Amino acid sequence: MNINEKALYMHEKWKGKLEVNSKCEVNSREDLAIAYTPGVAEPCKVIAKDKSAAYQYTIKSNTIAVVSDGSAVLGLGNIGPYAAMPVMEGKAVLFKEFGGINAVPICLDTQDTEEIIKTVVNIAPAFGGINLEDISAPRCFEIEERLTELLDIPIFHDDQHGTAIVVLAGAINALKVVNKTKEACKVVVNGAGSAGIAITRLLLSYGFTDITLCDIDGILKEDSKNLNWMQKQMLINTNPDKRQGSLADALKGADMFIGVSAPGILTKEMVASMNKDSILFAMANPIPEIMPDLAKEAGARVVATGRSDFPNQVNNVVAFPGIFKGALKGRASRITNEMKLAAAVAIAGLVEDKDLCEDNIMPQPFDPRVSDVVSNAVLKYIPNK
């Protein structure tokens, strides 16, 4: 069997990748009286007086909801909540395996922004945090912002921020390899959806100064067609030279390409038009914007993709488990930009300078240090911690 056939076989065998296990034994009348009635009334009464006691007496302290409406699932698009479940189950597995965090997949049978917000607010008492997943742009921006305002638990849209954190970590190390600075680095981000915009925002906050956003129609500019409200907002701080034209035009003289777009759209000629020692993050999956061997032939110095069968895999799993682990441990009410930047720097630091090279700018997903290093970085930026 190939990997796709085996995945289908195993999913049928598993009948879901998760199950609920009890921490307490119920083998006697006393066990039953403690775990359930009448004993369970005691923590209930304590929590009724002080709802924060739920962190002490329930699973809330280490449990999050993985929430999706199925509108932007992996590279499959708007496949709906039922078809999204295997992905949300998988995400819950990654939270548990890589961060020790309980995660519950919740797929909502609505794509109405207000209904999603209301539903998440209503289920929030059971959870210590909410991971939004595979919700299409631009609705994902409003949903996250509104939930952050309404709730006192951390809200994190991994498609946006997990991707941005890992890309920034890779960019920090790639710049060291090619001996360039963030201030002098011209960056082109192709794909102006949730990931592309979040990457751009985090790079800007880290100190990159020259970033040009592109989409299927080329360079984003004020008179571009069908700009959404977030894309319009991004024009304020991007494309400082007011460049116009296609992706090919944007790449001329650029130092770094970041693609969260479509397979095969980058040609060797485009890469060759970039500055010497160029850096490419070609993250379309499963087929990147350009294959690494072609990019290297065209003159690229560092190439990263989303794939595990090439060097420099850009994998969100080195970010989101540690982010939530730190946020839950520190009882953070939100995930701040400072936490994201600290996480990116911590991830980058896992690859020591002596080990940095063109094919080694990212820590491995199975590096046992990752979760704790990211968690501790996040904890430093939680107030009063």
Disulfide bonds with the S-S distance in Angstrom:
none
